[in-house]
């Protein structure tokens, strides 16, 4: 490991992998323990920047850190859960296949604005497999009376996984990549059933995030504060969060 990697680690929190489970055909559930977790000012929707390449001198420093949604947090036990998909075959995918219980990890918190917002009465969550854990934690932390609908898609149904409570609580669909037409065909029926002030979370493939943002603004005439978008990845770019 090079001097630059060692220097970078000094600015990251240190944790340990305490559990690793394969929970679908392409997703691993990783549980990390770190005493820092007990004191973090956490809002559902925060990410961690996780070091996934510090043992490989052939990877540039900028590619050695990947952002993952915090799927669940238990501050009293100093534990966070993340779900990491492998179908991209990227650096993070290779890391999660090789990592093991007991391994030391390094991470930092990434906050942002794609977080829990209880101001609406009903919610629609749209995204691919990369967004599922993010949607799960937000849904779990919304007030009990809120209405939540979902369009979560993947090319293979076997890739979906249940939430940490064992429930499949969002609508899942077997769609191709960038399924604009398929998703738009589902939206009117779901939106018509939503009551009161409405809000949509859109995440995952950047192409669909952009297209659906325009759809909700121009076709449905929603205001900007009703639309939350977060592109997690782009097939033409490397390392997009």
C-alpha positions as semicolon CSV with decimal commas, in nm:
position;residue;x (nm);y (nm);z (nm)
1;X;0,000;0,000;0,000
2;X;0,137;0,338;-0,102
3;X;0,203;0,650;0,103
4;X;-0,095;0,827;-0,056
5;X;-0,332;0,550;0,057
6;X;-0,197;0,564;0,411
7;X;-0,235;0,941;0,412
8;X;-0,596;0,916;0,287
9;X;-0,686;0,670;0,562
10;X;-0,594;0,927;0,827
11;X;-0,898;1,132;0,725
12;X;-1,145;0,841;0,725
13;X;-1,333;0,664;1,001
14;X;-1,224;0,309;1,078
15;X;-1,465;0,016;1,107
16;X;-1,485;-0,361;1,091
17;X;-1,704;-0,588;0,880
18;X;-1,907;-0,797;1,127
19;X;-2,143;-0,968;0,882
20;X;-2,155;-1,048;0,510
21;X;-2,456;-1,215;0,346
22;X;-2,555;-1,267;-0,016
23;X;-2,922;-1,166;-0,018
24;X;-3,009;-1,192;-0,389
25;X;-2,852;-1,306;-0,714
26;X;-2,641;-0,990;-0,733
27;X;-2,654;-0,813;-0,394
28;X;-2,454;-0,851;-0,073
29;X;-2,560;-0,722;0,268
30;X;-2,255;-0,583;0,454
31;X;-2,271;-0,484;0,821
32;X;-2,003;-0,251;0,957
33;X;-1,922;-0,176;1,322
34;X;-1,752;0,150;1,419
35;X;-1,763;0,343;1,745
36;X;-1,802;0,663;1,540
37;X;-2,152;0,552;1,447
38;X;-2,275;0,609;1,803
39;X;-2,225;0,984;1,780
40;X;-2,302;1,061;1,415
41;X;-2,578;1,315;1,342
42;X;-2,766;1,087;1,104
43;X;-3,065;1,152;0,875
44;X;-3,215;0,866;0,671
45;X;-3,085;0,912;0,318
46;X;-2,721;0,975;0,410
47;X;-2,445;0,780;0,236
48;X;-2,103;0,654;0,333
49;X;-1,793;0,689;0,117
50;X;-1,634;0,347;0,154
51;X;-1,274;0,262;0,068
52;X;-1,283;-0,036;-0,169
53;X;-0,938;-0,036;-0,331
54;X;-0,673;0,052;-0,073
55;X;-0,510;-0,289;-0,118
56;X;-0,453;-0,240;-0,492
57;X;-0,174;-0,009;-0,608
58;X;-0,299;-0,036;-0,968
59;X;-0,613;0,166;-0,887
60;X;-0,602;0,546;-0,879
61;X;-0,692;0,713;-0,549
62;X;-1,008;0,874;-0,690
63;X;-1,139;0,528;-0,785
64;X;-1,066;0,371;-0,447
65;X;-1,370;0,522;-0,276
66;X;-1,733;0,449;-0,363
67;X;-2,054;0,594;-0,216
68;X;-2,324;0,362;-0,079
69;X;-2,660;0,436;0,079
70;X;-2,688;0,358;0,448
71;X;-2,960;0,094;0,447
72;X;-3,001;0,082;0,824
73;X;-2,832;0,223;1,133
74;X;-2,824;0,109;1,495
75;X;-2,645;0,383;1,686
76;X;-2,661;0,209;2,023
77;X;-2,478;-0,095;1,879
78;X;-2,256;0,124;1,655
79;X;-2,362;-0,061;1,339
80;X;-2,460;0,038;0,986
81;X;-2,587;-0,183;0,705
82;X;-2,522;-0,134;0,333
83;X;-2,639;-0,329;0,027
84;X;-2,383;-0,358;-0,254
85;X;-2,477;-0,488;-0,599
86;X;-2,231;-0,681;-0,815
87;X;-2,384;-0,670;-1,163
88;X;-2,171;-0,371;-1,271
89;X;-1,848;-0,571;-1,228
90;X;-1,673;-0,251;-1,120
91;X;-1,423;-0,188;-0,842
92;X;-1,690;-0,191;-0,571
93;X;-1,841;-0,511;-0,709
94;X;-1,506;-0,686;-0,704
95;X;-1,434;-0,561;-0,352
96;X;-1,761;-0,687;-0,204
97;X;-1,708;-1,033;-0,353
98;X;-1,368;-1,057;-0,185
99;X;-1,426;-0,883;0,149
100;X;-1,472;-1,093;0,460
101;X;-1,596;-1,075;0,817
102;X;-1,327;-0,927;1,039
103;X;-1,180;-0,709;0,765
104;X;-1,094;-0,351;0,857
105;X;-1,264;-0,085;0,645
106;X;-1,235;0,292;0,610
107;X;-1,522;0,530;0,541
108;X;-1,652;0,885;0,563
109;X;-2,005;1,023;0,586
110;X;-2,166;1,184;0,282
111;X;-2,483;1,376;0,361
112;X;-2,647;1,570;0,076
113;X;-3,016;1,649;0,023
114;X;-3,164;1,322;-0,108
115;X;-3,295;1,246;0,239
116;X;-3,608;1,188;0,444
117;X;-3,874;1,457;0,396
118;X;-4,196;1,415;0,593
119;X;-4,367;1,724;0,446
120;X;-4,583;1,538;0,190
121;X;-4,887;1,318;0,239
122;X;-4,804;1,061;-0,029
123;X;-4,485;0,948;-0,200
124;X;-4,375;0,775;-0,517
125;X;-4,029;0,615;-0,532
126;X;-3,880;0,534;-0,873
127;X;-3,542;0,377;-0,942
128;X;-3,336;0,073;-1,027
129;X;-3,178;-0,186;-0,797
130;X;-2,906;0,059;-0,690
131;X;-3,173;0,275;-0,522
132;X;-3,363;0,002;-0,337
133;X;-3,187;0,020;0,001
134;X;-3,208;0,402;-0,010
135;X;-3,582;0,388;-0,066
136;X;-3,625;0,125;0,206
137;X;-3,468;0,336;0,481
138;X;-3,664;0,646;0,382
139;X;-3,991;0,453;0,370
140;X;-3,927;0,296;0,711
141;X;-3,871;0,639;0,864
142;X;-4,170;0,818;0,715
143;X;-4,464;0,874;0,949
144;X;-4,691;0,570;0,966
145;X;-4,987;0,746;0,805
146;X;-4,796;0,837;0,487
147;X;-4,891;0,666;0,161
148;X;-4,594;0,522;-0,031
149;X;-4,594;0,376;-0,383
150;X;-4,295;0,236;-0,568
151;X;-4,160;0,151;-0,912
152;X;-3,830;-0,027;-0,850
153;X;-3,695;-0,218;-1,147
154;X;-3,423;-0,461;-1,248
155;X;-3,359;-0,678;-1,553
156;X;-3,393;-0,994;-1,343
157;X;-3,649;-1,046;-1,067
158;X;-3,404;-1,265;-0,873
159;X;-3,195;-0,953;-0,798
160;X;-3,453;-0,793;-0,568
161;X;-3,421;-0,834;-0,192
162;X;-3,639;-0,772;0,112
163;X;-3,589;-0,486;0,356
164;X;-3,413;-0,541;0,687
165;X;-3,753;-0,622;0,842
166;X;-3,801;-0,906;0,591
167;X;-4,069;-0,731;0,386
168;X;-4,085;-0,645;0,016
169;X;-4,258;-0,313;0,079
170;X;-4,217;-0,145;-0,263
171;X;-4,350;-0,236;-0,606
172;X;-4,086;-0,424;-0,808
173;X;-4,078;-0,474;-1,185
174;X;-3,868;-0,670;-1,432
175;X;-3,771;-0,392;-1,676
176;X;-3,470;-0,335;-1,906
177;X;-3,211;-0,064;-1,843
178;X;-3,332;0,293;-1,893
179;X;-3,701;0,188;-1,915
180;X;-3,856;0,531;-1,967
181;X;-4,162;0,411;-2,160
182;X;-4,233;0,126;-1,917
183;X;-4,205;0,351;-1,612
184;X;-4,412;0,636;-1,760
185;X;-4,687;0,385;-1,842
186;X;-4,713;0,303;-1,468
187;X;-4,700;0,655;-1,327
188;X;-5,051;0,792;-1,406
189;X;-5,235;0,513;-1,228
190;X;-5,014;0,538;-0,919
191;X;-5,025;0,918;-0,905
192;X;-5,404;0,917;-0,937
193;X;-5,426;0,707;-0,621
194;X;-5,200;0,936;-0,420
195;X;-5,370;1,169;-0,173
196;X;-5,291;1,520;-0,051
197;X;-4,953;1,677;-0,118
198;X;-4,745;1,447;-0,339
199;X;-4,369;1,394;-0,365
200;X;-4,151;1,174;-0,586
201;X;-3,802;1,035;-0,521
202;X;-3,617;0,936;-0,841
203;X;-3,277;0,763;-0,820
204;X;-3,036;0,532;-1,001
205;X;-2,962;0,560;-1,373
206;X;-2,886;0,925;-1,452
207;X;-3,061;0,903;-1,790
208;X;-3,392;0,813;-1,628
209;X;-3,345;1,070;-1,352
210;X;-3,317;1,349;-1,607
211;X;-3,602;1,225;-1,826
212;X;-3,845;1,172;-1,538
213;X;-3,761;1,505;-1,379
214;X;-3,872;1,667;-1,703
215;X;-4,181;1,445;-1,722
216;X;-4,303;1,542;-1,374
217;X;-4,236;1,911;-1,439
218;X;-4,373;1,944;-1,792
219;X;-4,634;1,670;-1,822
220;X;-4,769;1,657;-1,466
221;X;-4,689;2,020;-1,374
222;X;-4,533;1,932;-1,040
223;X;-4,332;2,196;-0,854
224;X;-3,958;2,154;-0,804
225;X;-4,001;2,100;-0,430
226;X;-4,215;1,794;-0,503
227;X;-3,938;1,624;-0,704
228;X;-3,622;1,477;-0,551
229;X;-3,364;1,324;-0,786
230;X;-3,029;1,156;-0,729
231;X;-2,834;0,992;-1,015
232;X;-2,633;0,708;-0,863
233;X;-2,461;0,601;-1,185
234;X;-2,425;0,662;-1,559
235;X;-2,327;0,389;-1,809
236;X;-2,101;0,634;-1,991
237;X;-1,914;0,754;-1,683
238;X;-1,693;0,593;-1,420
239;X;-1,747;0,643;-1,050
240;X;-2,062;0,856;-1,060
241;X;-2,232;0,856;-0,721
